[in-house]
Amino acid sequence: MRNRSQIRRMSKPGLACAVAMALCLAAMASPRAGAQAANAVVLDHVVAVVNDQTILASDVDDEMRLAVLDPGEAGLGILTPQRALDQLISRALIQQQIRQEDALAAEPVQAEVDARLAEIRKDLPACIHQNCASAAGWKAFLALHGLTSERVESYLRYRVQILHFIEQRFRQGIQISPDEIEKYYRETLLPQYAPGDEIPALNKVSSRIEEILLERQVNVLFDGWLANLRKQGDVEVLDPAFEAQEDKDAPGKGGA
């Protein structure tokens, strides 16, 4: 594993030299290649490296689109690229730790993923006007937000896997009371629905609300754990557009 200093030495000059050499070789191979390269638009690039695992600009864009699936984002403002990257860094660290500890124990069964998807299609506030419960409505919703059914399913699988890991490692001793669930339902979830919308009953969404509140409390517990993972690992932000904000954000700020 490369250490932090090695990543830093390669991050800017090393990467720039590699790109320049690649373009030079391409130009030598074809007279037209140089002109094409000059007019090319860079569509993707590495913005961060987490223990040799790269995070691309397209991953950040993907994370921002997926935020529509999480009603817990309500009231937190638009997910910025900086916050999205911080969440991706936390996610990479957690997934790496899951693989080291016991990935099989945290792996969800398909029925759990299917149940989560059905719940989202029926009850997610952003889905109400699209009628996501129907095939046509769900297709329209995905198209509107630049998502695919496969990407949504893989994201939900990750969410369930993280919850399993959280329960195994951090949940002991954490209790979410019915009063806390009802308060979130009344003060956070209900305001997301427009007048006339069909609002799900509390008992239909209480498990999802409990999950959101659990994640919030667990965040307090594993903030220190994530900070230690970052200290022990190699986390390097390579894109200056993200670097300043990353320094301001505490290591545990990113959501899983």
C-alpha positions in Angstrom: 0.0 0.0 0.0 1.3 3.4 -0.9 1.7 5.8 1.9 0.4 9.3 1.9 3.6 11.0 0.8 3.8 8.7 -2.2 0.3 9.6 -3.2 1.0 13.3 -2.8 4.1 13.1 -4.9 2.2 11.5 -7.7 -1.0 13.4 -7.4 -0.2 16.6 -9.3 3.2 16.5 -11.2 3.2 12.7 -11.6 -0.3 12.7 -12.9 0.3 15.6 -15.2 3.4 14.0 -16.7 1.6 10.8 -17.3 -1.3 12.5 -19.1 1.2 14.6 -21.1 3.2 11.5 -22.1 0.0 9.7 -23.1 -1.1 12.5 -25.3 2.4 12.8 -26.9 2.4 9.1 -27.7 -1.1 9.3 -29.2 0.0 12.2 -31.4 3.0 10.3 -32.6 0.9 7.3 -33.5 -1.6 9.3 -35.6 -1.2 12.7 -37.3 -4.9 13.4 -36.6 -4.7 12.4 -33.0 -3.0 15.6 -31.8 -5.8 17.8 -33.3 -8.5 15.5 -31.8 -6.8 15.7 -28.4 -6.7 19.5 -28.6 -10.4 19.6 -29.2 -11.3 16.9 -26.7 -13.4 17.6 -23.7 -12.3 15.9 -20.4 -15.4 14.1 -19.2 -14.1 12.4 -16.1 -11.1 12.5 -13.8 -9.9 11.3 -10.5 -10.9 13.6 -7.6 -9.7 11.6 -4.7 -7.8 8.4 -3.7 -8.8 6.3 -0.7 -6.3 3.6 0.1 -5.6 3.1 -3.6 -9.3 3.2 -4.5 -10.1 6.0 -6.8 -13.1 8.3 -6.7 -14.0 9.9 -10.0 -15.9 13.1 -10.7 -18.6 11.0 -12.2 -19.0 9.2 -8.9 -19.6 12.6 -7.2 -22.2 13.4 -9.8 -23.8 10.0 -9.3 -23.9 10.5 -5.5 -25.7 13.9 -6.0 -28.3 12.3 -8.2 -28.9 9.5 -5.7 -29.6 12.0 -2.9 -33.2 12.2 -4.1 -33.8 8.7 -2.7 -33.0 9.8 0.8 -35.7 11.8 2.6 -33.2 12.3 5.4 -31.5 14.9 3.2 -34.6 17.2 3.6 -33.8 20.4 5.4 -30.1 19.9 4.9 -30.0 21.9 1.6 -28.8 20.8 -1.8 -26.1 18.2 -1.6 -23.0 20.0 -2.7 -20.1 18.3 -4.6 -17.9 18.7 -1.6 -20.4 17.0 0.7 -21.0 14.3 -1.9 -17.3 13.6 -2.1 -17.0 13.5 1.7 -19.8 10.9 1.8 -18.0 8.9 -0.9 -14.8 8.9 1.1 -16.6 7.7 4.2 -18.3 5.0 2.1 -15.1 3.8 0.6 -13.5 3.5 4.1 -16.5 1.7 5.5 -16.7 -0.7 2.6 -13.0 -1.5 2.9 -13.5 -2.2 6.6 -16.5 -4.4 5.9 -14.4 -6.5 3.5 -11.6 -6.8 6.1 -14.0 -7.9 8.9 -16.9 -9.9 7.6 -18.5 -9.0 4.3 -20.7 -12.1 4.2 -22.3 -11.2 7.5 -23.3 -7.8 6.3 -24.4 -8.9 2.8 -28.2 -8.3 2.4 -30.5 -10.9 0.9 -32.4 -9.9 -2.3 -35.7 -9.7 -0.4 -34.4 -6.9 1.8 -33.3 -4.9 -1.2 -36.7 -5.5 -3.0 -38.6 -4.5 0.1 -36.6 -1.2 0.3 -37.2 -0.5 -3.3 -40.9 -1.1 -3.0 -41.0 1.2 0.0 -39.3 4.0 -1.9 -41.5 3.7 -4.9 -44.6 3.9 -2.8 -43.8 6.3 0.0 -40.8 8.5 -1.1 -42.1 12.2 -1.2 -40.2 12.9 -4.4 -42.1 9.9 -6.0 -45.6 10.9 -5.2 -46.3 13.1 -8.2 -44.5 10.6 -10.5 -46.6 7.7 -9.3 -43.5 5.6 -8.9 -45.5 2.6 -7.8 -46.4 2.1 -11.5 -43.9 0.9 -14.0 -44.4 4.0 -16.2 -44.2 6.4 -13.3 -41.0 4.7 -12.0 -39.4 4.9 -15.4 -40.3 8.6 -15.7 -38.9 9.3 -12.2 -35.6 7.5 -13.0 -35.3 9.4 -16.3 -36.0 12.8 -14.6 -33.2 12.2 -12.1 -30.7 10.6 -14.5 -30.8 7.2 -12.7 -31.2 3.6 -13.8 -33.1 0.8 -12.0 -29.8 -1.1 -11.8 -28.0 1.8 -10.2 -30.8 2.4 -7.7 -30.8 -1.3 -6.7 -27.0 -1.4 -6.2 -27.3 1.8 -4.1 -30.0 0.3 -1.9 -28.0 -2.9 -1.6 -25.1 -0.8 -0.2 -27.4 1.0 2.2 -28.8 -2.3 3.6 -25.3 -3.7 3.9 -24.1 -0.6 5.8 -27.1 -1.0 8.2 -26.2 -4.6 8.9 -22.6 -3.6 9.6 -23.8 -0.7 11.9 -26.0 -3.1 13.8 -23.1 -5.6 14.3 -20.6 -3.0 15.3 -22.4 0.1 16.8 -26.0 -0.5 17.5 -25.8 -2.2 20.8 -27.2 0.1 23.5 -28.9 2.5 21.0 -32.7 2.7 21.3 -35.0 4.8 19.2 -38.2 5.6 21.1 -41.7 5.7 19.5 -41.8 9.4 20.5 -38.7 10.1 18.5 -40.1 8.3 15.5 -43.4 10.2 15.7 -41.6 13.6 16.1 -39.6 12.9 12.9 -42.7 11.9 11.1 -44.6 15.0 12.1 -41.9 17.6 11.9 -39.6 16.3 9.1 -41.4 13.9 6.9 -44.9 15.4 6.7 -43.8 18.9 5.6 -42.2 17.3 2.5 -45.6 16.4 1.1 -47.7 18.9 -0.9 -51.3 19.6 -0.1 -53.5 16.9 -1.6 -50.7 14.3 -1.6 -51.5 10.8 -0.3 -49.5 10.7 2.9 -48.4 7.3 4.2 -49.5 6.4 7.7 -46.9 6.5 10.5 -46.9 2.7 10.9 -46.1 2.3 7.2 -42.9 4.4 7.4 -41.9 3.9 11.0 -39.2 1.4 10.2 -37.6 3.7 7.7 -37.7 6.6 10.1 -36.2 4.4 12.8 -33.4 3.6 10.4 -32.7 7.3 9.6 -32.7 8.2 13.3 -30.5 5.2 14.1 -28.0 6.4 11.4 -27.9 9.8 13.0 -27.1 8.5 16.5 -24.6 6.0 15.1 -22.9 8.8 13.3 -22.0 10.2 16.7 -20.4 6.9 17.7 -18.5 6.2 14.5 -17.3 9.8 13.9 -14.2 8.9 15.9 -14.0 5.5 14.2 -14.1 7.1 10.8 -11.5 9.7 11.9 -9.2 6.8 12.9 -9.7 5.1 9.6 -8.7 8.3 7.8 -5.6 8.7 9.9 -4.6 5.1 9.4 -5.4 5.0 5.7 -4.4 7.1 2.7 -7.1 9.7 1.9 -6.0 12.2 -0.6 -8.2 14.8 -2.4 -6.6 15.5 -5.8 -9.0 18.0 -7.2 -8.4 21.6 -5.8 -12.1 22.3 -6.3 -12.8 19.8 -3.5 -9.7 20.2 -1.3 -10.5 23.4 0.5 -13.9 22.2 1.5 -12.6 18.8 2.5 -10.2 20.5 5.0 -13.1 22.4 6.6 -15.3 19.3 7.0 -14.7 17.0 9.9 -13.8 13.5 8.9 -17.1 12.1 10.3 -19.3 14.6 8.5 -19.8 12.5 5.4 -22.8 10.2 5.5 -22.7 6.6 4.6 
